[in-house]
Amino acid sequence: LEEGGYLTSEERRQDGRRVKYYSTTQRGRETLRRLRETIKTPLKEALRELLRGERADSSNT
């Protein structure tokens, strides 16, 4: 993700350990926004179908 320009990282020392902190770049934020929009509707539909199936199963018990 760093090589693709979606994230940047910064290494810091903390209690004698190296800790890497990641941040999204503008490109990463834009890509994430587009992905969320792309999967939002199909995911909602899949969850609705799953919940309908669970309700049907629970009414049979």
TORMI-403266 format. One record per residue: residue number from 1; residue in three letters; x negated, y negated, z of N, C-alpha, C in turn. Coordinates in nm, 4 decimals. Layout:
% residues N
<mike><num>NUM</num><residuo>ALA</residuo><n_c1>X</n_c1><n_c2>Y</n_c2><n_c3>Z</n_c3><ca_c1>X</ca_c1><ca_c2>Y</ca_c2><ca_c3>Z</ca_c3><c_c1>X</c_c1><c_c2>Y</c_c2><c_c3>Z</c_c3></mike>
...
This chain:
% residues 61
<mike><num>1</num><residuo>LEU</residuo><n_c1>-0.0821</n_c1><n_c2>0.1201</n_c2><n_c3>0.0000</n_c3><ca_c1>0.0000</ca_c1><ca_c2>0.0000</ca_c2><ca_c3>0.0000</ca_c3><c_c1>-0.0860</c_c1><c_c2>-0.1258</c_c2><c_c3>0.0000</c_c3></mike>
<mike><num>2</num><residuo>GLU</residuo><n_c1>-0.1990</n_c1><n_c2>-0.1168</n_c2><n_c3>0.0677</n_c3><ca_c1>-0.2906</ca_c1><ca_c2>-0.2313</ca_c2><ca_c3>0.0645</ca_c3><c_c1>-0.3474</c_c1><c_c2>-0.2504</c_c2><c_c3>-0.0758</c_c3></mike>
<mike><num>3</num><residuo>GLU</residuo><n_c1>-0.3905</n_c1><n_c2>-0.1403</n_c2><n_c3>-0.1373</n_c3><ca_c1>-0.4474</ca_c1><ca_c2>-0.1501</ca_c2><ca_c3>-0.2719</ca_c3><c_c1>-0.3463</c_c1><c_c2>-0.2036</c_c2><c_c3>-0.3721</c_c3></mike>
<mike><num>4</num><residuo>GLY</residuo><n_c1>-0.2184</n_c1><n_c2>-0.1745</n_c2><n_c3>-0.3508</n_c3><ca_c1>-0.1134</ca_c1><ca_c2>-0.2219</ca_c2><ca_c3>-0.4397</ca_c3><c_c1>-0.0726</c_c1><c_c2>-0.3654</c_c2><c_c3>-0.4137</c_c3></mike>
<mike><num>5</num><residuo>GLY</residuo><n_c1>-0.1242</n_c1><n_c2>-0.4241</n_c2><n_c3>-0.3063</n_c3><ca_c1>-0.0925</ca_c1><ca_c2>-0.5622</ca_c2><ca_c3>-0.2751</ca_c3><c_c1>0.0345</c_c1><c_c2>-0.5816</c_c2><c_c3>-0.1948</c_c3></mike>
<mike><num>6</num><residuo>TYR</residuo><n_c1>0.0847</n_c1><n_c2>-0.4736</n_c2><n_c3>-0.1331</n_c3><ca_c1>0.2083</ca_c1><ca_c2>-0.4826</ca_c2><ca_c3>-0.0555</ca_c3><c_c1>0.1827</c_c1><c_c2>-0.5133</c_c2><c_c3>0.0919</c_c3></mike>
<mike><num>7</num><residuo>LEU</residuo><n_c1>0.0644</n_c1><n_c2>-0.4753</n_c2><n_c3>0.1402</n_c3><ca_c1>0.0268</ca_c1><ca_c2>-0.4970</ca_c2><ca_c3>0.2800</ca_c3><c_c1>-0.1139</c_c1><c_c2>-0.5539</c_c2><c_c3>0.2882</c_c3></mike>
<mike><num>8</num><residuo>THR</residuo><n_c1>-0.1387</n_c1><n_c2>-0.6239</n_c2><n_c3>0.3976</n_c3><ca_c1>-0.2749</ca_c1><ca_c2>-0.6628</ca_c2><ca_c3>0.4330</ca_c3><c_c1>-0.2995</c_c1><c_c2>-0.6074</c_c2><c_c3>0.5730</c_c3></mike>
<mike><num>9</num><residuo>SER</residuo><n_c1>-0.4256</n_c1><n_c2>-0.5900</n_c2><n_c3>0.6075</n_c3><ca_c1>-0.4556</ca_c1><ca_c2>-0.5388</ca_c2><ca_c3>0.7408</ca_c3><c_c1>-0.5665</c_c1><c_c2>-0.6215</c_c2><c_c3>0.8031</c_c3></mike>
<mike><num>10</num><residuo>GLU</residuo><n_c1>-0.5675</n_c1><n_c2>-0.6156</n_c2><n_c3>0.9344</n_c3><ca_c1>-0.6703</ca_c1><ca_c2>-0.6849</ca_c2><ca_c3>1.0117</ca_c3><c_c1>-0.7129</c_c1><c_c2>-0.5908</c_c2><c_c3>1.1234</c_c3></mike>
<mike><num>11</num><residuo>GLU</residuo><n_c1>-0.8421</n_c1><n_c2>-0.5696</n_c2><n_c3>1.1352</n_c3><ca_c1>-0.8945</ca_c1><ca_c2>-0.4845</ca_c2><ca_c3>1.2411</ca_c3><c_c1>-0.9371</c_c1><c_c2>-0.5695</c_c2><c_c3>1.3588</c_c3></mike>
<mike><num>12</num><residuo>ARG</residuo><n_c1>-0.8990</n_c1><n_c2>-0.5256</n_c2><n_c3>1.4775</n_c3><ca_c1>-0.9381</ca_c1><ca_c2>-0.5957</ca_c2><ca_c3>1.5999</ca_c3><c_c1>-0.9893</c_c1><c_c2>-0.4934</c_c2><c_c3>1.7005</c_c3></mike>
<mike><num>13</num><residuo>ARG</residuo><n_c1>-1.0668</n_c1><n_c2>-0.5417</n_c2><n_c3>1.7941</n_c3><ca_c1>-1.1133</ca_c1><ca_c2>-0.4576</ca_c2><ca_c3>1.9049</ca_c3><c_c1>-1.0193</c_c1><c_c2>-0.4806</c_c2><c_c3>2.0223</c_c3></mike>
<mike><num>14</num><residuo>GLN</residuo><n_c1>-0.9750</n_c1><n_c2>-0.3711</n_c2><n_c3>2.0805</n_c3><ca_c1>-0.8849</ca_c1><ca_c2>-0.3809</ca_c2><ca_c3>2.1948</ca_c3><c_c1>-0.9229</c_c1><c_c2>-0.2703</c_c2><c_c3>2.2925</c_c3></mike>
<mike><num>15</num><residuo>ASP</residuo><n_c1>-0.9668</n_c1><n_c2>-0.3089</n_c2><n_c3>2.4100</n_c3><ca_c1>-1.0111</ca_c1><ca_c2>-0.2122</ca_c2><ca_c3>2.5118</ca_c3><c_c1>-1.1169</c_c1><c_c2>-0.1175</c_c2><c_c3>2.4559</c_c3></mike>
<mike><num>16</num><residuo>GLY</residuo><n_c1>-1.2077</n_c1><n_c2>-0.1706</n_c2><n_c3>2.3754</n_c3><ca_c1>-1.3153</ca_c1><ca_c2>-0.0905</ca_c2><ca_c3>2.3195</ca_c3><c_c1>-1.2770</c_c1><c_c2>-0.0064</c_c2><c_c3>2.1988</c_c3></mike>
<mike><num>17</num><residuo>ARG</residuo><n_c1>-1.1520</n_c1><n_c2>-0.0150</n_c2><n_c3>2.1567</n_c3><ca_c1>-1.1062</ca_c1><ca_c2>0.0621</ca_c2><ca_c3>2.0407</ca_c3><c_c1>-1.0818</c_c1><c_c2>-0.0312</c_c2><c_c3>1.9230</c_c3></mike>
<mike><num>18</num><residuo>ARG</residuo><n_c1>-1.0930</n_c1><n_c2>0.0247</n_c2><n_c3>1.8046</n_c3><ca_c1>-1.0550</ca_c1><ca_c2>-0.0507</ca_c2><ca_c3>1.6854</ca_c3><c_c1>-0.9062</c_c1><c_c2>-0.0298</c_c2><c_c3>1.6624</c_c3></mike>
<mike><num>19</num><residuo>VAL</residuo><n_c1>-0.8341</n_c1><n_c2>-0.1388</n_c2><n_c3>1.6471</n_c3><ca_c1>-0.6908</ca_c1><ca_c2>-0.1325</ca_c2><ca_c3>1.6219</ca_c3><c_c1>-0.6649</c_c1><c_c2>-0.2062</c_c2><c_c3>1.4920</c_c3></mike>
<mike><num>20</num><residuo>LYS</residuo><n_c1>-0.5856</n_c1><n_c2>-0.1463</n_c2><n_c3>1.4055</n_c3><ca_c1>-0.5566</ca_c1><ca_c2>-0.2066</ca_c2><ca_c3>1.2761</ca_c3><c_c1>-0.4133</c_c1><c_c2>-0.2594</c_c2><c_c3>1.2776</c_c3></mike>
<mike><num>21</num><residuo>TYR</residuo><n_c1>-0.3964</n_c1><n_c2>-0.3860</n_c2><n_c3>1.2440</n_c3><ca_c1>-0.2656</ca_c1><ca_c2>-0.4494</ca_c2><ca_c3>1.2377</ca_c3><c_c1>-0.2309</c_c1><c_c2>-0.4741</c_c2><c_c3>1.0917</c_c3></mike>
<mike><num>22</num><residuo>TYR</residuo><n_c1>-0.1095</n_c1><n_c2>-0.4389</n_c2><n_c3>1.0547</n_c3><ca_c1>-0.0651</ca_c1><ca_c2>-0.4545</ca_c2><ca_c3>0.9165</ca_c3><c_c1>0.0396</c_c1><c_c2>-0.5642</c_c2><c_c3>0.9067</c_c3></mike>
<mike><num>23</num><residuo>SER</residuo><n_c1>0.0367</n_c1><n_c2>-0.6348</n_c2><n_c3>0.7943</n_c3><ca_c1>0.1367</ca_c1><ca_c2>-0.7376</ca_c2><ca_c3>0.7641</ca_c3><c_c1>0.1794</c_c1><c_c2>-0.7209</c_c2><c_c3>0.6195</c_c3></mike>
<mike><num>24</num><residuo>THR</residuo><n_c1>0.3038</n_c1><n_c2>-0.7529</n_c2><n_c3>0.5920</n_c3><ca_c1>0.3506</ca_c1><ca_c2>-0.7471</ca_c2><ca_c3>0.4535</ca_c3><c_c1>0.3092</c_c1><c_c2>-0.8736</c_c2><c_c3>0.3806</c_c3></mike>
<mike><num>25</num><residuo>THR</residuo><n_c1>0.2829</n_c1><n_c2>-0.8582</n_c2><n_c3>0.2531</n_c3><ca_c1>0.2522</ca_c1><ca_c2>-0.9722</ca_c2><ca_c3>0.1674</ca_c3><c_c1>0.3827</c_c1><c_c2>-1.0199</c_c2><c_c3>0.1044</c_c3></mike>
<mike><num>26</num><residuo>GLN</residuo><n_c1>0.3774</n_c1><n_c2>-1.1303</n_c2><n_c3>0.0339</n_c3><ca_c1>0.4952</ca_c1><ca_c2>-1.1782</ca_c2><ca_c3>-0.0380</ca_c3><c_c1>0.5446</c_c1><c_c2>-1.0704</c_c2><c_c3>-0.1340</c_c3></mike>
<mike><num>27</num><residuo>ARG</residuo><n_c1>0.4517</n_c1><n_c2>-1.0074</n_c2><n_c3>-0.2039</n_c3><ca_c1>0.4880</ca_c1><ca_c2>-0.9004</ca_c2><ca_c3>-0.2971</ca_c3><c_c1>0.5565</c_c1><c_c2>-0.7853</c_c2><c_c3>-0.2229</c_c3></mike>
<mike><num>28</num><residuo>GLY</residuo><n_c1>0.5058</n_c1><n_c2>-0.7501</n_c2><n_c3>-0.1073</n_c3><ca_c1>0.5651</ca_c1><ca_c2>-0.6433</ca_c2><ca_c3>-0.0278</ca_c3><c_c1>0.7050</c_c1><c_c2>-0.6779</c_c2><c_c3>0.0197</c_c3></mike>
<mike><num>29</num><residuo>ARG</residuo><n_c1>0.7248</n_c1><n_c2>-0.8012</n_c2><n_c3>0.0638</n_c3><ca_c1>0.8574</ca_c1><ca_c2>-0.8437</ca_c2><ca_c3>0.1101</ca_c3><c_c1>0.9578</c_c1><c_c2>-0.8442</c_c2><c_c3>-0.0040</c_c3></mike>
<mike><num>30</num><residuo>GLU</residuo><n_c1>0.9162</n_c1><n_c2>-0.8925</n_c2><n_c3>-0.1207</n_c3><ca_c1>1.0058</ca_c1><ca_c2>-0.8947</ca_c2><ca_c3>-0.2374</ca_c3><c_c1>1.0426</c_c1><c_c2>-0.7526</c_c2><c_c3>-0.2796</c_c3></mike>
<mike><num>31</num><residuo>THR</residuo><n_c1>0.9446</n_c1><n_c2>-0.6641</n_c2><n_c3>-0.2814</n_c3><ca_c1>0.9702</ca_c1><ca_c2>-0.5254</ca_c2><ca_c3>-0.3201</ca_c3><c_c1>1.0638</c_c1><c_c2>-0.4584</c_c2><c_c3>-0.2207</c_c3></mike>
<mike><num>32</num><residuo>LEU</residuo><n_c1>1.0434</n_c1><n_c2>-0.4810</n_c2><n_c3>-0.0934</n_c3><ca_c1>1.1299</ca_c1><ca_c2>-0.4243</ca_c2><ca_c3>0.0095</ca_c3><c_c1>1.2726</c_c1><c_c2>-0.4760</c_c2><c_c3>-0.0047</c_c3></mike>
<mike><num>33</num><residuo>ARG</residuo><n_c1>1.2875</n_c1><n_c2>-0.6041</n_c2><n_c3>-0.0324</n_c3><ca_c1>1.4210</ca_c1><ca_c2>-0.6617</ca_c2><ca_c3>-0.0519</ca_c3><c_c1>1.4920</c_c1><c_c2>-0.5930</c_c2><c_c3>-0.1687</c_c3></mike>
<mike><num>34</num><residuo>ARG</residuo><n_c1>1.4202</n_c1><n_c2>-0.5760</n_c2><n_c3>-0.2799</n_c3><ca_c1>1.4801</ca_c1><ca_c2>-0.5109</ca_c2><ca_c3>-0.3975</ca_c3><c_c1>1.5162</c_c1><c_c2>-0.3654</c_c2><c_c3>-0.3678</c_c3></mike>
<mike><num>35</num><residuo>LEU</residuo><n_c1>1.4291</n_c1><n_c2>-0.2955</n_c2><n_c3>-0.2968</n_c3><ca_c1>1.4580</ca_c1><ca_c2>-0.1559</ca_c2><ca_c3>-0.2625</ca_c3><c_c1>1.5807</c_c1><c_c2>-0.1443</c_c2><c_c3>-0.1728</c_c3></mike>
<mike><num>36</num><residuo>ARG</residuo><n_c1>1.5919</n_c1><n_c2>-0.2336</n_c2><n_c3>-0.0769</n_c3><ca_c1>1.7091</ca_c1><ca_c2>-0.2305</ca_c2><ca_c3>0.0117</ca_c3><c_c1>1.8372</c_c1><c_c2>-0.2493</c_c2><c_c3>-0.0676</c_c3></mike>
<mike><num>37</num><residuo>GLU</residuo><n_c1>1.8370</n_c1><n_c2>-0.3435</n_c2><n_c3>-0.1611</n_c3><ca_c1>1.9550</ca_c1><ca_c2>-0.3668</ca_c2><ca_c3>-0.2438</ca_c3><c_c1>1.9852</c_c1><c_c2>-0.2455</c_c2><c_c3>-0.3312</c_c3></mike>
<mike><num>38</num><residuo>THR</residuo><n_c1>1.8803</n_c1><n_c2>-0.1809</n_c2><n_c3>-0.3805</n_c3><ca_c1>1.8977</ca_c1><ca_c2>-0.0659</ca_c2><ca_c3>-0.4690</ca_c3><c_c1>1.9590</c_c1><c_c2>0.0531</c_c2><c_c3>-0.3962</c_c3></mike>
<mike><num>39</num><residuo>ILE</residuo><n_c1>1.9174</n_c1><n_c2>0.0779</n_c2><n_c3>-0.2719</n_c3><ca_c1>1.9662</ca_c1><ca_c2>0.1972</ca_c2><ca_c3>-0.2017</ca_c3><c_c1>2.0865</c_c1><c_c2>0.1699</c_c2><c_c3>-0.1119</c_c3></mike>
<mike><num>40</num><residuo>LYS</residuo><n_c1>2.1212</n_c1><n_c2>0.0451</n_c2><n_c3>-0.0913</n_c3><ca_c1>2.2283</ca_c1><ca_c2>0.0117</ca_c2><ca_c3>0.0029</ca_c3><c_c1>2.3591</c_c1><c_c2>0.0821</c_c2><c_c3>-0.0323</c_c3></mike>
<mike><num>41</num><residuo>THR</residuo><n_c1>2.4081</n_c1><n_c2>0.0655</n_c2><n_c3>-0.1543</n_c3><ca_c1>2.5365</ca_c1><ca_c2>0.1224</ca_c2><ca_c3>-0.1930</ca_c3><c_c1>2.5331</c_c1><c_c2>0.2748</c_c2><c_c3>-0.1952</c_c3></mike>
<mike><num>42</num><residuo>PRO</residuo><n_c1>2.4356</n_c1><n_c2>0.3388</n_c2><n_c3>-0.2620</n_c3><ca_c1>2.4341</ca_c1><ca_c2>0.4857</ca_c2><ca_c3>-0.2599</ca_c3><c_c1>2.4224</c_c1><c_c2>0.5428</c_c2><c_c3>-0.1183</c_c3></mike>
<mike><num>43</num><residuo>LEU</residuo><n_c1>2.3476</n_c1><n_c2>0.4773</n_c2><n_c3>-0.0321</n_c3><ca_c1>2.3327</ca_c1><ca_c2>0.5259</ca_c2><ca_c3>0.1047</ca_c3><c_c1>2.4648</c_c1><c_c2>0.5148</c_c2><c_c3>0.1800</c_c3></mike>
<mike><num>44</num><residuo>LYS</residuo><n_c1>2.5340</n_c1><n_c2>0.4038</n_c2><n_c3>0.1652</n_c3><ca_c1>2.6643</ca_c1><ca_c2>0.3881</ca_c2><ca_c3>0.2310</ca_c3><c_c1>2.7609</c_c1><c_c2>0.4960</c_c2><c_c3>0.1848</c_c3></mike>
<mike><num>45</num><residuo>GLU</residuo><n_c1>2.7627</n_c1><n_c2>0.5221</n_c2><n_c3>0.0532</n_c3><ca_c1>2.8524</ca_c1><ca_c2>0.6243</ca_c2><ca_c3>-0.0002</ca_c3><c_c1>2.8169</c_c1><c_c2>0.7624</c_c2><c_c3>0.0539</c_c3></mike>
<mike><num>46</num><residuo>ALA</residuo><n_c1>2.6896</n_c1><n_c2>0.7938</n_c2><n_c3>0.0608</n_c3><ca_c1>2.6468</ca_c1><ca_c2>0.9241</ca_c2><ca_c3>0.1121</ca_c3><c_c1>2.6852</c_c1><c_c2>0.9395</c_c2><c_c3>0.2590</c_c3></mike>
<mike><num>47</num><residuo>LEU</residuo><n_c1>2.6680</n_c1><n_c2>0.8342</n_c2><n_c3>0.3379</n_c3><ca_c1>2.7047</ca_c1><ca_c2>0.8408</ca_c2><ca_c3>0.4795</ca_c3><c_c1>2.8551</c_c1><c_c2>0.8569</c_c2><c_c3>0.4967</c_c3></mike>
<mike><num>48</num><residuo>ARG</residuo><n_c1>2.9333</n_c1><n_c2>0.7867</n_c2><n_c3>0.4150</n_c3><ca_c1>3.0798</ca_c1><ca_c2>0.8018</ca_c2><ca_c3>0.4225</ca_c3><c_c1>3.1200</c_c1><c_c2>0.9459</c_c2><c_c3>0.3940</c_c3></mike>
<mike><num>49</num><residuo>GLU</residuo><n_c1>3.0621</n_c1><n_c2>1.0048</n_c2><n_c3>0.2892</n_c3><ca_c1>3.0942</ca_c1><ca_c2>1.1434</ca_c2><ca_c3>0.2552</ca_c3><c_c1>3.0538</c_c1><c_c2>1.2375</c_c2><c_c3>0.3680</c_c3></mike>
<mike><num>50</num><residuo>LEU</residuo><n_c1>2.9384</n_c1><n_c2>1.2156</n_c2><n_c3>0.4253</n_c3><ca_c1>2.8914</ca_c1><ca_c2>1.2986</ca_c2><ca_c3>0.5355</ca_c3><c_c1>2.9866</c_c1><c_c2>1.2884</c_c2><c_c3>0.6542</c_c3></mike>
<mike><num>51</num><residuo>LEU</residuo><n_c1>3.0269</n_c1><n_c2>1.1672</n_c2><n_c3>0.6887</n_c3><ca_c1>3.1175</ca_c1><ca_c2>1.1481</ca_c2><ca_c3>0.8020</ca_c3><c_c1>3.2545</c_c1><c_c2>1.2082</c_c2><c_c3>0.7740</c_c3></mike>
<mike><num>52</num><residuo>ARG</residuo><n_c1>3.3017</n_c1><n_c2>1.1964</n_c2><n_c3>0.6509</n_c3><ca_c1>3.4299</ca_c1><ca_c2>1.2593</ca_c2><ca_c3>0.6160</ca_c3><c_c1>3.4215</c_c1><c_c2>1.4097</c_c2><c_c3>0.6375</c_c3></mike>
<mike><num>53</num><residuo>GLY</residuo><n_c1>3.3108</n_c1><n_c2>1.4687</n_c2><n_c3>0.5967</n_c3><ca_c1>3.2919</ca_c1><ca_c2>1.6127</ca_c2><ca_c3>0.6137</ca_c3><c_c1>3.2869</c_c1><c_c2>1.6524</c_c2><c_c3>0.7598</c_c3></mike>
<mike><num>54</num><residuo>GLU</residuo><n_c1>3.2221</n_c1><n_c2>1.5718</n_c2><n_c3>0.8429</n_c3><ca_c1>3.2149</ca_c1><ca_c2>1.6019</ca_c2><ca_c3>0.9865</ca_c3><c_c1>3.3522</c_c1><c_c2>1.5912</c_c2><c_c3>1.0510</c_c3></mike>
<mike><num>55</num><residuo>ARG</residuo><n_c1>3.4305</n_c1><n_c2>1.4919</n_c2><n_c3>1.0103</n_c3><ca_c1>3.5655</ca_c1><ca_c2>1.4772</ca_c2><ca_c3>1.0666</ca_c3><c_c1>3.6517</c_c1><c_c2>1.5966</c_c2><c_c3>1.0280</c_c3></mike>
<mike><num>56</num><residuo>ALA</residuo><n_c1>3.6391</n_c1><n_c2>1.6403</n_c2><n_c3>0.9037</n_c3><ca_c1>3.7165</ca_c1><ca_c2>1.7553</ca_c2><ca_c3>0.8585</ca_c3><c_c1>3.6748</c_c1><c_c2>1.8799</c_c2><c_c3>0.9356</c_c3></mike>
<mike><num>57</num><residuo>ASP</residuo><n_c1>3.5452</n_c1><n_c2>1.8972</n_c2><n_c3>0.9577</n_c3><ca_c1>3.4958</ca_c1><ca_c2>2.0127</ca_c2><ca_c3>1.0327</ca_c3><c_c1>3.5443</c_c1><c_c2>2.0103</c_c2><c_c3>1.1771</c_c3></mike>
<mike><num>58</num><residuo>SER</residuo><n_c1>3.5431</n_c1><n_c2>1.8942</n_c2><n_c3>1.2403</n_c3><ca_c1>3.5819</ca_c1><ca_c2>1.8855</ca_c2><ca_c3>1.3812</ca_c3><c_c1>3.7319</c_c1><c_c2>1.9028</c_c2><c_c3>1.3991</c_c3></mike>
<mike><num>59</num><residuo>SER</residuo><n_c1>3.8116</n_c1><n_c2>1.8728</n_c2><n_c3>1.2983</n_c3><ca_c1>3.9564</ca_c1><ca_c2>1.8899</ca_c2><ca_c3>1.3114</ca_c3><c_c1>3.9956</c_c1><c_c2>2.0364</c_c2><c_c3>1.2955</c_c3></mike>
<mike><num>60</num><residuo>ASN</residuo><n_c1>3.9051</n_c1><n_c2>2.1178</n_c2><n_c3>1.2436</n_c3><ca_c1>3.9326</ca_c1><ca_c2>2.2606</ca_c2><ca_c3>1.2270</ca_c3><c_c1>3.8962</c_c1><c_c2>2.3418</c_c2><c_c3>1.3502</c_c3></mike>
<mike><num>61</num><residuo>THR</residuo><n_c1>3.8389</n_c1><n_c2>2.2799</n_c2><n_c3>1.4509</n_c3><ca_c1>3.7974</ca_c1><ca_c2>2.3558</ca_c2><ca_c3>1.5695</ca_c3><c_c1>3.8950</c_c1><c_c2>2.3387</c_c2><c_c3>1.6815</c_c3></mike>
